[in-house]
């Protein structure tokens, strides 16, 4: 959000660096580019510009370029042995689309919903959902939450398309849902 508030190039560079490092440790970290794009879109919106000017923002491209550079520096064999990288990446892609042997891969929604419920429980689960809905309904008031909302829903949508199921795939969005629960709790205290 520093990119949104200050507009300094340093923050775009740092955001790109963290995205590149996240993608280097786990490829799904590359999905963090979406919140970066959303932040720049919000900056354009605040300035009264048109969304298509997003493509002309130098700082956005610097952030994305820094992410790619950080990824390649910390995962050099992606370039040095591209054939092996692509074979391994393609294997993982196939693994995600085929799923695990013996597992029901028709729908991931129910197993992930059970996992969400077992981790957030009877109190925080409904509060997390309520907080996310509240943020969506009052998006004009809570625009600063848009990058987090975009990431959490996009990431969750992506993992729901995979046939492979594993509980740890949800870990990146659990902190987001905890924050959404905090929004609901905060809103309820304001109305008391």
N, CA and C atoms as a LAMMPS dump frame, in Angstrom:
ITEM: TIMESTEP
0
ITEM: NUMBER OF ATOMS
576
ITEM: BOX BOUNDS ff ff ff
-5.0000000000000000e+02 5.0000000000000000e+02
-5.0000000000000000e+02 5.0000000000000000e+02
-5.0000000000000000e+02 5.0000000000000000e+02
ITEM: ATOMS id mol type element x y z
1 1 1 N 0.811 -1.202 0
2 1 2 C 0 0 0
3 1 3 C 0.848 1.256 0
4 2 1 N 2.125 1.12 0.306
5 2 2 C 3.011 2.273 0.215
6 2 3 C 3.077 2.765 -1.225
7 3 1 N 2.963 1.849 -2.172
8 3 2 C 2.948 2.228 -3.587
9 3 3 C 1.758 3.14 -3.86
10 4 1 N 0.634 2.823 -3.255
11 4 2 C -0.585 3.615 -3.442
12 4 3 C -0.464 4.985 -2.778
13 5 1 N 0.059 5.013 -1.569
14 5 2 C 0.093 6.262 -0.806
15 5 3 C 1.191 7.217 -1.25
16 6 1 N 2.401 6.71 -1.391
17 6 2 C 3.522 7.607 -1.662
18 6 3 C 3.786 7.799 -3.147
19 7 1 N 3.591 6.746 -3.913
20 7 2 C 3.894 6.827 -5.339
21 7 3 C 5.388 6.836 -5.621
22 8 1 N 6.199 6.486 -4.618
23 8 2 C 7.651 6.475 -4.819
24 8 3 C 8.084 5.197 -5.519
25 9 1 N 9.013 5.339 -6.42
26 9 2 C 9.515 4.21 -7.201
27 9 3 C 10.148 3.139 -6.312
28 10 1 N 10.745 3.558 -5.201
29 10 2 C 11.37 2.611 -4.276
30 10 3 C 10.37 1.568 -3.803
31 11 1 N 9.141 1.995 -3.548
32 11 2 C 8.136 1.046 -3.073
33 11 3 C 7.736 0.063 -4.172
34 12 1 N 7.713 0.504 -5.412
35 12 2 C 7.435 -0.411 -6.525
36 12 3 C 8.57 -1.427 -6.654
37 13 1 N 9.806 -0.966 -6.481
38 13 2 C 10.964 -1.868 -6.537
39 13 3 C 10.897 -2.903 -5.414
40 14 1 N 10.609 -2.442 -4.208
41 14 2 C 10.543 -3.366 -3.074
42 14 3 C 9.398 -4.368 -3.236
43 15 1 N 8.261 -3.895 -3.724
44 15 2 C 7.142 -4.814 -3.964
45 15 3 C 7.543 -5.877 -4.979
46 16 1 N 8.182 -5.458 -6.051
47 16 2 C 8.651 -6.409 -7.052
48 16 3 C 9.652 -7.399 -6.484
49 17 1 N 10.553 -6.904 -5.636
50 17 2 C 11.543 -7.779 -5.006
51 17 3 C 10.862 -8.866 -4.184
52 18 1 N 9.896 -8.481 -3.346
53 18 2 C 9.217 -9.466 -2.493
54 18 3 C 8.404 -10.448 -3.325
55 19 1 N 7.797 -9.972 -4.393
56 19 2 C 7.037 -10.87 -5.27
57 19 3 C 7.973 -11.88 -5.927
58 20 1 N 9.118 -11.41 -6.404
59 20 2 C 10.089 -12.306 -7.035
60 20 3 C 10.626 -13.347 -6.071
61 21 1 N 10.895 -12.92 -4.846
62 21 2 C 11.384 -13.87 -3.836
63 21 3 C 10.296 -14.88 -3.471
64 22 1 N 9.06 -14.41 -3.369
65 22 2 C 7.95 -15.324 -3.061
66 22 3 C 7.773 -16.346 -4.185
67 23 1 N 7.85 -15.891 -5.433
68 23 2 C 7.692 -16.801 -6.574
69 23 3 C 8.85 -17.783 -6.656
70 24 1 N 10.014 -17.352 -6.229
71 24 2 C 11.177 -18.231 -6.243
72 24 3 C 11.043 -19.356 -5.212
73 25 1 N 10.412 -19.057 -4.081
74 25 2 C 10.256 -20.089 -3.057
75 25 3 C 9.056 -20.993 -3.344
76 26 1 N 8.026 -20.458 -3.975
77 26 2 C 6.843 -21.232 -4.349
78 26 3 C 6.224 -20.526 -5.542
79 27 1 N 6.053 -21.232 -6.65
80 27 2 C 5.62 -20.586 -7.894
81 27 3 C 4.317 -19.8 -7.755
82 28 1 N 3.438 -20.227 -6.846
83 28 2 C 2.19 -19.493 -6.67
84 28 3 C 2.422 -18.085 -6.139
85 29 1 N 3.623 -17.801 -5.639
86 29 2 C 3.959 -16.442 -5.22
87 29 3 C 3.87 -15.448 -6.368
88 30 1 N 3.976 -15.942 -7.587
89 30 2 C 3.845 -15.065 -8.761
90 30 3 C 2.448 -14.459 -8.843
91 31 1 N 1.466 -15.081 -8.202
92 31 2 C 0.108 -14.541 -8.203
93 31 3 C 0.024 -13.217 -7.443
94 32 1 N 1.061 -12.889 -6.687
95 32 2 C 1.1 -11.604 -5.983
96 32 3 C 1.25 -10.423 -6.937
97 33 1 N 1.505 -10.697 -8.189
98 33 2 C 1.547 -9.607 -9.176
99 33 3 C 0.172 -8.956 -9.295
100 34 1 N -0.888 -9.741 -9.113
101 34 2 C -2.239 -9.181 -9.219
102 34 3 C -2.478 -8.043 -8.228
103 35 1 N -2.18 -8.199 -6.927
104 35 2 C -2.379 -7.054 -6.026
105 35 3 C -1.529 -5.841 -6.405
106 36 1 N -0.34 -6.07 -6.95
107 36 2 C 0.491 -4.951 -7.393
108 36 3 C -0.211 -4.196 -8.522
109 37 1 N -0.771 -4.927 -9.462
110 37 2 C -1.505 -4.292 -10.565
111 37 3 C -2.736 -3.554 -10.028
112 38 1 N -3.422 -4.163 -9.061
113 38 2 C -4.601 -3.528 -8.465
114 38 3 C -4.221 -2.222 -7.77
115 39 1 N -3.091 -2.22 -7.073
116 39 2 C -2.645 -0.996 -6.393
117 39 3 C -2.395 0.12 -7.404
118 40 1 N -1.754 -0.199 -8.501
119 40 2 C -1.511 0.824 -9.527
120 40 3 C -2.817 1.267 -10.186
121 41 1 N -3.756 0.34 -10.355
122 41 2 C -5.068 0.72 -10.894
123 41 3 C -5.783 1.67 -9.936
124 42 1 N -5.663 1.419 -8.643
125 42 2 C -6.255 2.321 -7.65
126 42 3 C -5.603 3.7 -7.692
127 43 1 N -4.29 3.708 -7.916
128 43 2 C -3.582 4.994 -8.02
129 43 3 C -4.101 5.804 -9.207
130 44 1 N -4.309 5.137 -10.318
131 44 2 C -4.85 5.809 -11.504
132 44 3 C -6.267 6.298 -11.223
133 45 1 N -7.056 5.449 -10.57
134 45 2 C -8.44 5.813 -10.248
135 45 3 C -8.485 7.045 -9.335
136 46 1 N -7.613 7.074 -8.327
137 46 2 C -7.562 8.229 -7.415
138 46 3 C -7.21 9.515 -8.154
139 47 1 N -6.342 9.385 -9.145
140 47 2 C -5.909 10.569 -9.894
141 47 3 C -6.923 10.959 -10.962
142 48 1 N -7.975 10.161 -11.127
143 48 2 C -8.997 10.474 -12.116
144 48 3 C -8.635 10.056 -13.524
145 49 1 N -7.64 9.199 -13.647
146 49 2 C -7.215 8.743 -14.976
147 49 3 C -8.016 7.562 -15.467
148 50 1 N -7.734 7.171 -16.688
149 50 2 C -8.406 6.007 -17.29
150 50 3 C -7.57 4.763 -17.045
151 51 1 N -8.259 3.661 -16.888
152 51 2 C -7.606 2.409 -16.524
153 51 3 C -6.587 1.945 -17.563
154 52 1 N -6.823 2.2 -18.835
155 52 2 C -5.893 1.724 -19.862
156 52 3 C -4.519 2.384 -19.742
157 53 1 N -4.431 3.521 -19.046
158 53 2 C -3.118 4.162 -18.851
159 53 3 C -2.239 3.336 -17.922
160 54 1 N -2.815 2.306 -17.311
161 54 2 C -2.049 1.388 -16.473
162 54 3 C -0.868 0.806 -17.246
163 55 1 N -1.077 0.553 -18.526
164 55 2 C -0.026 -0.04 -19.355
165 55 3 C 1.148 0.905 -19.568
166 56 1 N 0.915 2.198 -19.358
167 56 2 C 1.983 3.174 -19.581
168 56 3 C 2.717 3.567 -18.296
169 57 1 N 2.336 2.969 -17.168
170 57 2 C 2.973 3.326 -15.897
171 57 3 C 4.35 2.683 -15.792
172 58 1 N 5.354 3.486 -15.789
173 58 2 C 6.724 2.991 -15.702
174 58 3 C 6.965 2.248 -14.4
175 59 1 N 6.436 2.784 -13.287
176 59 2 C 6.664 2.147 -11.99
177 59 3 C 6.06 0.744 -11.915
178 60 1 N 4.92 0.54 -12.553
179 60 2 C 4.329 -0.796 -12.579
180 60 3 C 5.258 -1.765 -13.295
181 61 1 N 5.768 -1.366 -14.442
182 61 2 C 6.674 -2.236 -15.199
183 61 3 C 7.991 -2.439 -14.459
184 62 1 N 8.427 -1.425 -13.719
185 62 2 C 9.636 -1.584 -12.901
186 62 3 C 9.381 -2.616 -11.804
187 63 1 N 8.211 -2.559 -11.176
188 63 2 C 7.868 -3.547 -10.153
189 63 3 C 7.805 -4.952 -10.714
190 64 1 N 7.159 -5.118 -11.864
191 64 2 C 7.053 -6.44 -12.483
192 64 3 C 8.426 -6.923 -12.959
193 65 1 N 9.197 -6.008 -13.53
194 65 2 C 10.549 -6.367 -13.967
195 65 3 C 11.442 -6.761 -12.8
196 66 1 N 11.322 -6.053 -11.694
197 66 2 C 12.096 -6.393 -10.503
198 66 3 C 11.683 -7.76 -9.982
199 67 1 N 10.386 -8.061 -10.031
200 67 2 C 9.914 -9.381 -9.606
201 67 3 C 10.54 -10.475 -10.47
202 68 1 N 10.532 -10.265 -11.78
203 68 2 C 11.122 -11.253 -12.688
204 68 3 C 12.62 -11.393 -12.441
205 69 1 N 13.291 -10.262 -12.251
206 69 2 C 14.733 -10.285 -12
207 69 3 C 15.047 -11.016 -10.697
208 70 1 N 14.317 -10.698 -9.635
209 70 2 C 14.551 -11.361 -8.338
210 70 3 C 14.291 -12.855 -8.446
211 71 1 N 13.256 -13.218 -9.187
212 71 2 C 12.964 -14.642 -9.382
213 71 3 C 14.119 -15.331 -10.09
214 72 1 N 14.606 -14.717 -11.169
215 72 2 C 15.672 -15.35 -11.954
216 72 3 C 17.002 -15.376 -11.218
217 73 1 N 17.277 -14.364 -10.398
218 73 2 C 18.525 -14.36 -9.62
219 73 3 C 18.499 -15.463 -8.571
220 74 1 N 17.344 -15.668 -7.954
221 74 2 C 17.251 -16.679 -6.897
222 74 3 C 16.88 -18.061 -7.42
223 75 1 N 16.521 -18.161 -8.68
224 75 2 C 16.251 -19.447 -9.333
225 75 3 C 16.951 -19.458 -10.694
226 76 1 N 18.286 -19.378 -10.695
227 76 2 C 19.007 -19.187 -11.963
228 76 3 C 18.864 -20.34 -12.944
229 77 1 N 18.591 -21.535 -12.45
230 77 2 C 18.514 -22.667 -13.366
231 77 3 C 17.264 -22.644 -14.232
232 78 1 N 16.36 -21.73 -13.917
233 78 2 C 15.21 -21.549 -14.815
234 78 3 C 15.686 -21.103 -16.19
235 79 1 N 16.777 -20.351 -16.208
236 79 2 C 17.361 -19.921 -17.481
237 79 3 C 18.534 -20.798 -17.904
238 80 1 N 19.384 -21.156 -16.929
239 80 2 C 20.594 -21.909 -17.263
240 80 3 C 20.292 -23.302 -17.806
241 81 1 N 19.235 -23.911 -17.312
242 81 2 C 18.812 -25.219 -17.812
243 81 3 C 17.312 -25.168 -18.053
244 82 1 N 16.944 -24.36 -19.027
245 82 2 C 15.534 -24.097 -19.289
246 82 3 C 14.761 -25.365 -19.622
247 83 1 N 15.367 -26.283 -20.367
248 83 2 C 14.667 -27.511 -20.748
249 83 3 C 14.269 -28.327 -19.518
250 84 1 N 15.192 -28.452 -18.56
251 84 2 C 14.879 -29.186 -17.329
252 84 3 C 13.822 -28.441 -16.515
253 85 1 N 13.967 -27.119 -16.434
254 85 2 C 12.977 -26.31 -15.719
255 85 3 C 11.597 -26.508 -16.332
256 86 1 N 11.504 -26.417 -17.654
257 86 2 C 10.211 -26.514 -18.311
258 86 3 C 9.615 -27.909 -18.158
259 87 1 N 10.458 -28.935 -18.199
260 87 2 C 9.978 -30.307 -18.005
261 87 3 C 9.416 -30.468 -16.589
262 88 1 N 10.143 -29.964 -15.594
263 88 2 C 9.677 -30.063 -14.206
264 88 3 C 8.425 -29.223 -13.979
265 89 1 N 8.395 -28.025 -14.555
266 89 2 C 7.235 -27.154 -14.415
267 89 3 C 6.013 -27.792 -15.078
268 90 1 N 6.217 -28.386 -16.244
269 90 2 C 5.119 -29.054 -16.953
270 90 3 C 4.615 -30.261 -16.17
271 91 1 N 5.54 -30.97 -15.52
272 91 2 C 5.146 -32.103 -14.68
273 91 3 C 4.251 -31.622 -13.536
274 92 1 N 4.652 -30.551 -12.878
275 92 2 C 3.849 -30.011 -11.774
276 92 3 C 2.492 -29.528 -12.263
277 93 1 N 2.475 -28.892 -13.423
278 93 2 C 1.218 -28.429 -13.999
279 93 3 C 0.284 -29.613 -14.272
280 94 1 N 0.845 -30.686 -14.83
281 94 2 C 0.047 -31.892 -15.088
282 94 3 C -0.423 -32.516 -13.775
283 95 1 N 0.458 -32.538 -12.787
284 95 2 C 0.112 -33.088 -11.476
285 95 3 C -1.07 -32.33 -10.869
286 96 1 N -1.077 -31.01 -11.012
287 96 2 C -2.169 -30.208 -10.456
288 96 3 C -3.473 -30.447 -11.221
289 97 1 N -3.377 -30.72 -12.512
290 97 2 C -4.603 -30.925 -13.288
291 97 3 C -5.133 -32.352 -13.162
292 98 1 N -4.249 -33.325 -12.924
293 98 2 C -4.682 -34.715 -12.807
294 98 3 C -5.116 -35.042 -11.386
295 99 1 N -4.366 -34.546 -10.405
296 99 2 C -4.69 -34.815 -9.006
297 99 3 C -3.875 -35.968 -8.456
298 100 1 N -4.254 -36.384 -7.255
299 100 2 C -3.56 -37.472 -6.583
300 100 3 C -4.293 -38.786 -6.819
301 101 1 N -3.524 -39.866 -6.931
302 101 2 C -4.094 -41.183 -7.183
303 101 3 C -5.017 -41.572 -6.026
304 102 1 N -6.222 -41.97 -6.364
305 102 2 C -7.167 -42.426 -5.347
306 102 3 C -7.975 -41.315 -4.7
307 103 1 N -7.661 -40.085 -4.998
308 103 2 C -8.4 -38.97 -4.399
309 103 3 C -9.51 -38.53 -5.336
310 104 1 N -10.614 -38.107 -4.756
311 104 2 C -11.726 -37.588 -5.542
312 104 3 C -11.362 -36.171 -5.979
313 105 1 N -11.197 -35.996 -7.27
314 105 2 C -10.747 -34.692 -7.764
315 105 3 C -11.846 -33.953 -8.529
316 106 1 N -13.099 -34.347 -8.304
317 106 2 C -14.183 -33.693 -9.025
318 106 3 C -14.373 -32.246 -8.587
319 107 1 N -14.294 -31.991 -7.3
320 107 2 C -14.483 -30.634 -6.802
321 107 3 C -13.646 -30.436 -5.553
322 108 1 N -12.926 -29.34 -5.527
323 108 2 C -12.126 -29.021 -4.356
324 108 3 C -12.867 -28.136 -3.369
325 109 1 N -14.016 -27.637 -3.753
326 109 2 C -14.724 -26.678 -2.906
327 109 3 C -15.062 -27.27 -1.542
328 110 1 N -15.652 -28.451 -1.527
329 110 2 C -16.077 -29.04 -0.262
330 110 3 C -14.893 -29.377 0.656
331 111 1 N -13.849 -30.05 0.177
332 111 2 C -12.71 -30.329 1.075
333 111 3 C -12.049 -29.05 1.611
334 112 1 N -11.941 -28.026 0.773
335 112 2 C -11.334 -26.778 1.246
336 112 3 C -12.268 -26.027 2.189
337 113 1 N -13.573 -26.137 1.97
338 113 2 C -14.527 -25.512 2.895
339 113 3 C -14.438 -26.178 4.264
340 114 1 N -14.305 -27.495 4.282
341 114 2 C -14.153 -28.219 5.554
342 114 3 C -12.85 -27.807 6.237
343 115 1 N -11.791 -27.683 5.463
344 115 2 C -10.505 -27.267 6.013
345 115 3 C -10.58 -25.843 6.574
346 116 1 N -11.225 -24.955 5.833
347 116 2 C -11.422 -23.586 6.304
348 116 3 C -12.185 -23.592 7.628
349 117 1 N -13.276 -24.343 7.665
350 117 2 C -14.11 -24.389 8.853
351 117 3 C -13.357 -24.992 10.04
352 118 1 N -12.573 -26.031 9.794
353 118 2 C -11.843 -26.667 10.9
354 118 3 C -10.735 -25.773 11.442
355 119 1 N -10.226 -24.86 10.622
356 119 2 C -9.174 -23.95 11.096
357 119 3 C -9.724 -22.66 11.701
358 120 1 N -10.838 -22.18 11.18
359 120 2 C -11.401 -20.922 11.676
360 120 3 C -12.521 -21.135 12.681
361 121 1 N -13.158 -22.282 12.629
362 121 2 C -14.138 -22.636 13.635
363 121 3 C -15.466 -21.921 13.53
364 122 1 N -16.274 -22.171 14.547
365 122 2 C -17.642 -21.686 14.562
366 122 3 C -17.728 -20.168 14.732
367 123 1 N -16.699 -19.546 15.291
368 123 2 C -16.744 -18.093 15.508
369 123 3 C -16.033 -17.325 14.406
370 124 1 N -14.8 -17.665 14.148
371 124 2 C -14.032 -16.888 13.173
372 124 3 C -14.416 -17.176 11.728
373 125 1 N -14.882 -18.386 11.44
374 125 2 C -15.287 -18.72 10.073
375 125 3 C -16.371 -17.793 9.546
376 126 1 N -17.508 -17.722 10.249
377 126 2 C -18.558 -16.799 9.785
378 126 3 C -18.108 -15.328 9.821
379 127 1 N -17.272 -14.979 10.797
380 127 2 C -16.779 -13.598 10.855
381 127 3 C -15.887 -13.273 9.666
382 128 1 N -15.066 -14.231 9.238
383 128 2 C -14.195 -14.004 8.077
384 128 3 C -15.036 -13.791 6.819
385 129 1 N -16.051 -14.609 6.654
386 129 2 C -16.929 -14.469 5.491
387 129 3 C -17.692 -13.149 5.57
388 130 1 N -18.195 -12.823 6.753
389 130 2 C -18.92 -11.562 6.943
390 130 3 C -18.021 -10.372 6.659
391 131 1 N -16.78 -10.424 7.147
392 131 2 C -15.839 -9.326 6.91
393 131 3 C -15.541 -9.14 5.433
394 132 1 N -15.353 -10.243 4.717
395 132 2 C -15.087 -10.144 3.274
396 132 3 C -16.293 -9.565 2.543
397 133 1 N -17.491 -10.01 2.903
398 133 2 C -18.705 -9.488 2.274
399 133 3 C -18.878 -8.008 2.608
400 134 1 N -18.617 -7.641 3.851
401 134 2 C -18.713 -6.239 4.263
402 134 3 C -17.759 -5.367 3.454
403 135 1 N -16.535 -5.838 3.275
404 135 2 C -15.561 -5.08 2.484
405 135 3 C -16.013 -4.949 1.031
406 136 1 N -16.573 -6.013 0.49
407 136 2 C -17.045 -5.962 -0.891
408 136 3 C -18.237 -5.015 -1.047
409 137 1 N -19.139 -5.032 -0.067
410 137 2 C -20.318 -4.171 -0.143
411 137 3 C -19.974 -2.695 0.035
412 138 1 N -18.912 -2.431 0.783
413 138 2 C -18.506 -1.046 1.046
414 138 3 C -17.147 -0.759 0.408
415 139 1 N -16.985 -1.226 -0.807
416 139 2 C -15.691 -1.12 -1.478
417 139 3 C -15.25 0.324 -1.687
418 140 1 N -16.18 1.213 -1.929
419 140 2 C -15.808 2.63 -2.094
420 140 3 C -15.185 3.188 -0.818
421 141 1 N -15.701 2.744 0.3
422 141 2 C -15.211 3.202 1.6
423 141 3 C -13.904 2.502 1.989
424 142 1 N -13.765 1.263 1.558
425 142 2 C -12.613 0.442 1.944
426 142 3 C -11.735 0.091 0.736
427 143 1 N -11.407 1.054 -0.102
428 143 2 C -10.625 0.751 -1.306
429 143 3 C -9.239 0.199 -0.983
430 144 1 N -8.701 0.548 0.165
431 144 2 C -7.369 0.059 0.533
432 144 3 C -7.342 -1.463 0.688
433 145 1 N -8.497 -2.064 0.886
434 145 2 C -8.567 -3.513 1.052
435 145 3 C -8.65 -4.25 -0.288
436 146 1 N -8.829 -3.526 -1.37
437 146 2 C -9.02 -4.155 -2.672
438 146 3 C -7.857 -5.069 -3.093
439 147 1 N -6.592 -4.674 -2.921
440 147 2 C -5.514 -5.605 -3.299
441 147 3 C -5.563 -6.922 -2.53
442 148 1 N -5.872 -6.851 -1.239
443 148 2 C -5.951 -8.072 -0.439
444 148 3 C -7.152 -8.923 -0.846
445 149 1 N -8.269 -8.271 -1.095
446 149 2 C -9.448 -8.997 -1.575
447 149 3 C -9.161 -9.659 -2.92
448 150 1 N -8.541 -8.91 -3.816
449 150 2 C -8.228 -9.445 -5.148
450 150 3 C -7.329 -10.666 -5.038
451 151 1 N -6.279 -10.563 -4.223
452 151 2 C -5.369 -11.692 -4.08
453 151 3 C -6.073 -12.899 -3.466
454 152 1 N -6.789 -12.688 -2.374
455 152 2 C -7.378 -13.832 -1.679
456 152 3 C -8.424 -14.542 -2.531
457 153 1 N -9.256 -13.792 -3.243
458 153 2 C -10.265 -14.444 -4.079
459 153 3 C -9.649 -15.059 -5.332
460 154 1 N -8.678 -14.373 -5.93
461 154 2 C -8.031 -14.915 -7.126
462 154 3 C -7.251 -16.184 -6.785
463 155 1 N -6.458 -16.132 -5.712
464 155 2 C -5.68 -17.29 -5.304
465 155 3 C -6.591 -18.474 -4.973
466 156 1 N -7.646 -18.205 -4.206
467 156 2 C -8.583 -19.272 -3.859
468 156 3 C -9.234 -19.843 -5.115
469 157 1 N -9.601 -18.968 -6.045
470 157 2 C -10.171 -19.434 -7.305
471 157 3 C -9.209 -20.303 -8.093
472 158 1 N -7.943 -19.93 -8.096
473 158 2 C -6.935 -20.714 -8.817
474 158 3 C -6.791 -22.098 -8.209
475 159 1 N -6.66 -22.183 -6.887
476 159 2 C -6.457 -23.511 -6.297
477 159 3 C -7.717 -24.372 -6.391
478 160 1 N -8.865 -23.746 -6.513
479 160 2 C -10.089 -24.534 -6.704
480 160 3 C -10.151 -25.176 -8.084
481 161 1 N -9.377 -24.658 -9.04
482 161 2 C -9.358 -25.255 -10.378
483 161 3 C -8.426 -26.458 -10.452
484 162 1 N -7.557 -26.613 -9.461
485 162 2 C -6.626 -27.733 -9.466
486 162 3 C -7.33 -29.004 -9.023
487 163 1 N -6.985 -30.11 -9.643
488 163 2 C -7.519 -31.397 -9.212
489 163 3 C -6.789 -31.895 -7.979
490 164 1 N -5.52 -31.563 -7.852
491 164 2 C -4.75 -31.961 -6.675
492 164 3 C -5.247 -31.177 -5.468
493 165 1 N -5.413 -31.885 -4.366
494 165 2 C -5.893 -31.255 -3.14
495 165 3 C -4.863 -31.432 -2.039
496 166 1 N -4.55 -30.351 -1.371
497 166 2 C -3.69 -30.407 -0.197
498 166 3 C -4.025 -29.209 0.68
499 167 1 N -4.165 -29.452 1.943
500 167 2 C -4.549 -28.404 2.866
501 167 3 C -3.6 -27.223 2.9
502 168 1 N -2.319 -27.505 2.701
503 168 2 C -1.347 -26.405 2.791
504 168 3 C -1.471 -25.414 1.636
505 169 1 N -2.226 -25.775 0.592
506 169 2 C -2.434 -24.807 -0.489
507 169 3 C -3.205 -23.582 -0.011
508 170 1 N -4.007 -23.743 1.037
509 170 2 C -4.794 -22.627 1.56
510 170 3 C -3.999 -21.701 2.486
511 171 1 N -2.822 -22.106 2.905
512 171 2 C -2.062 -21.311 3.877
513 171 3 C -1.842 -19.847 3.474
514 172 1 N -1.557 -19.53 2.22
515 172 2 C -1.346 -18.114 1.887
516 172 3 C -2.568 -17.217 2.094
517 173 1 N -3.767 -17.785 2.073
518 173 2 C -4.954 -16.937 2.24
519 173 3 C -5.51 -16.951 3.66
520 174 1 N -5.017 -17.814 4.515
521 174 2 C -5.505 -17.825 5.896
522 174 3 C -5.276 -16.485 6.607
523 175 1 N -4.113 -15.856 6.479
524 175 2 C -3.969 -14.536 7.115
525 175 3 C -4.942 -13.5 6.556
526 176 1 N -5.244 -13.597 5.275
527 176 2 C -6.218 -12.68 4.669
528 176 3 C -7.58 -12.86 5.314
529 177 1 N -8.008 -14.111 5.472
530 177 2 C -9.311 -14.376 6.07
531 177 3 C -9.331 -13.993 7.546
532 178 1 N -8.198 -14.114 8.225
533 178 2 C -8.123 -13.658 9.616
534 178 3 C -8.322 -12.137 9.681
535 179 1 N -7.755 -11.419 8.732
536 179 2 C -7.955 -9.967 8.679
537 179 3 C -9.4 -9.621 8.344
538 180 1 N -10.022 -10.402 7.482
539 180 2 C -11.434 -10.163 7.171
540 180 3 C -12.298 -10.367 8.416
541 181 1 N -11.952 -11.38 9.228
542 181 2 C -12.666 -11.593 10.488
543 181 3 C -12.483 -10.388 11.407
544 182 1 N -11.271 -9.835 11.429
545 182 2 C -11.012 -8.649 12.254
546 182 3 C -11.842 -7.457 11.792
547 183 1 N -12.053 -7.343 10.497
548 183 2 C -12.905 -6.268 9.963
549 183 3 C -14.326 -6.427 10.492
550 184 1 N -14.841 -7.644 10.469
551 184 2 C -16.206 -7.888 10.963
552 184 3 C -16.309 -7.598 12.449
553 185 1 N -15.303 -8.005 13.214
554 185 2 C -15.305 -7.747 14.654
555 185 3 C -15.257 -6.245 14.915
556 186 1 N -14.396 -5.549 14.2
557 186 2 C -14.278 -4.103 14.351
558 186 3 C -15.577 -3.396 13.995
559 187 1 N -16.199 -3.828 12.91
560 187 2 C -17.465 -3.211 12.487
561 187 3 C -18.56 -3.464 13.515
562 188 1 N -18.58 -4.65 14.112
563 188 2 C -19.617 -4.943 15.109
564 188 3 C -19.419 -4.106 16.375
565 189 1 N -18.171 -3.853 16.766
566 189 2 C -17.927 -3.012 17.941
567 189 3 C -18.295 -1.56 17.687
568 190 1 N -18.138 -1.125 16.453
569 190 2 C -18.52 0.259 16.128
570 190 3 C -20.023 0.463 16.208
571 191 1 N -20.772 -0.61 15.983
572 191 2 C -22.237 -0.498 16.006
573 191 3 C -22.85 -0.808 17.366
574 192 1 N -22.026 -1.136 18.34
575 192 2 C -22.558 -1.415 19.68
576 192 3 C -22.793 -0.142 20.465
